């Protein structure tokens, strides 16, 4: 991975989600009423999270999970409820703080199972894991950076890595063109649509030597939400 390019992109994403969009994401992940566009995004993300949870063990007692890009903690909560010890990390201190607050207020019995942190999901100090989930946290990075990030995580993961990427589709391309019309200060960091075959080749190069292989894959396309999930296992 080109460290400078990765760090520059990471800083852009952190700035957006921690400052520009923190309030919008707090609403998106709450039960508050939303307009049509954001409502479809909320529903799409819920469907995606359900798919990823279906791919994790029903009983996670004794297992350690990294929720890489945890946002406001919905997936971390479900994994903790199954018995996992969860490290939930996000670039945005604001969203991590909100996640920890919601956990303490709504599910205090699970709070001890989740270690909420603000920082880089690739930090080796986070330790080793049985499973890693990166839901919509790699969608802003180009193909080679995604593959390199997963290779780094793969060296510290025993069983499975579940992640999503932005699939290359005509609809997403059109949405990106529309997005460029917004004032620069209001834009989210651009998605990086990736053809699955290209990503497969990159991941084969990075992950196959570590003993990883592709397993299940599913696409969720709902309104203004489109994302592709992929499971890799040892």
N, C-alpha and C positions, 0 to 999 in steps of 0.2 A: 504494500500500500504506500502511496506517496504521502508521507506523514503530513507535510504542510498542506496538501490539498484536502486531506481528511479533516485536519484540525480546523481549517478555514470553514469547511462546510458545517462541521459540528458547531462552531461558534455562531454561524448564521441561524442554525436550527434552534440553538439554545436561546438566542436573542428573541426570535419570533415567539416561541412557545412560552417563554418566561415573562415577556413583556407585552408584545402586541396582542397575542391571542389567549393569554391565560384566562381572562374572564369568559371569553367565548367557549373555551374548552371546559371550564367549570360548568357552564350551562349545558353544553352538549352532553356531558356525562352525568347530569342530574336528572331529575324527573320533571323539570320545568317544561312547559309547552314551548315548542319551537316552530319556526316557519318551515315550509315544505322542504326546502333544500337541506337544511340542517337536520330535519327529522329523518330524511332518507339516509343521511350519513350516520345518524345515531342507530337506526335500525340495521344498516349494513354492518356497522362495527359490532353490534350485538350478535348478528349471525356469524360473523367471522370469529369472534371470541368463543362462541359455542362450538364451532368446528375444532378450534385448537384445543379446547378443554376436552372434547370427545377423544382426541388423540393422546391425551395424558392418562396415566393410570387412575382408575376410580379410587383406589386406596394408595395414598402417597405417604403413609406413615414411614418415617425414617429416610425420606428422600429430600434432597435439596434442589430447589428450583431457582433459576435466575429469570426474573421478569424484566427483560431488557427493553426499556422504554415503557415504563409502567403507567405513565399518565396519572390518572386519579385512582388507580389501584383496583379496578374491577376484576381483572384476571388474578391478581395476587390474592384477593379475598377468596375467590373460588378455590384456588390451589391450597390455601391455608385451611379452608374448611374440609379439605380431603386429607389433611394431616401433614402437608408438606411444610418444611422450613423454607421460607421464601426470602430471597434478596430482591427487592423491588427498587430498581434504579431508573432515574430519568435525568435528562439534562436540565430540566426546569425545576429549580428549588421551589417555585410557587406551586406547581402542580404536585410535587412530592409532599409539600406541607399540607395541601388540601387532602391528598390521599390518606396521610397519616391521621389527620383530623377526622375524616369520615370514618376510618376504621375504628378509632377510639370511641367515637360517638355512637356508631351504629352496631359495631361488632367487637366490643371490648374483650370478649372472651378469646378472640383470635389475634389480638394485637401482638402478643408475645411471639407469634409464629412468623411475623413479617418484619423484616429489617428494611425500612424505607431509607433510601439514600439518594443524594443528588450527585451526579457525576457521570463519568464515561463508562458505558457498559463493557468496554474492552479492558478495563483496569484489572490487571492480574492480581491485585491485592484482594479482589472479591473472592478468590479461591476457586475451588472445583465444584462441579454440579452434576446431578444425575440427569437433569433436563434443563433446556434453555428454551424460552419462548421470546420471540422478538416480533410482536404484532405491530405492523405499520411503523416500525422504528428504523427500518433500513430503506424505506421507499424514497428517500431524498438523496441517496447515494448512487453513483454510477456502478455498472456491473462489476468491474474489477475491485472496487472498494467494498462492495457487498461480499464478494467471494473471499477477499482477504480478511474481512471482519469475522466471517463465519469460520474461517480457518483458525483464527486466533481463539475464538470461543470453542471450537471443536477440540483443541488440544487440552481443554480443561473440562470437557463434558463426557460423561460415561455412556449415556444411553440414547438420547434423542435431542435434536434441535428442530424447533418448529418456528418458521419465520414467514413473513409475507413480503411480497414485492409488488410493484406497480406493473401490471402486464402491458405490453405494447398493443394498444387497440386504437382504432380510428376515433372512438368516442373520447378517450383520454387525450388524444392529440388535439381534438377540437376544444376540449375544456381548457387545456393549457393555453391555447391561443386566446380564448376569452379571458383567462386569468391575467394575461399580459396587459389587458386594458385597464386593470385596476391601478390606482396610484401606487407607486413603488412602496411606500411605507405601509400599505395595507395588504400587500401580497404575502402569501405564505411562501416558504422556500419551495421552489419548483420540484415536482415529482421527477423521478428519473425512470421513465418507462423502459422495461427490459424484456426482450423476447426470451421466453423460457428456454428455448434451445440454446441460445447464447449463454444464458446463466448456467445451464446444465454443463456446458463445456468448461466454463470457468470453475465451477464447483468441482467437477471431476478432477481437474488439475490440482486444485487446492485441498480437497477433502478425501479423495479416493486413497491417496497414500496413507492417510490416517485411519483407514478402515471404515469410512463412511459411505453410505449408498442412499440413493433417493428412494422414498417410499410413497406415501399418499400425497395427492395434490388436489386442491379444489379452488375454484374461483367464486367469489361472491361479487355479484354485480347487482346493485340495488339503488335505483335513482342516481344520485350523485356520488355514490360510493362504489368503487371498483378496486378489488385487491385480490391477489392470488396467494394462497397459502401452500406451503410445501414442507413436508416432513422428511428429514434425513435421519437415519439411524445407523448404529454400528452393527 
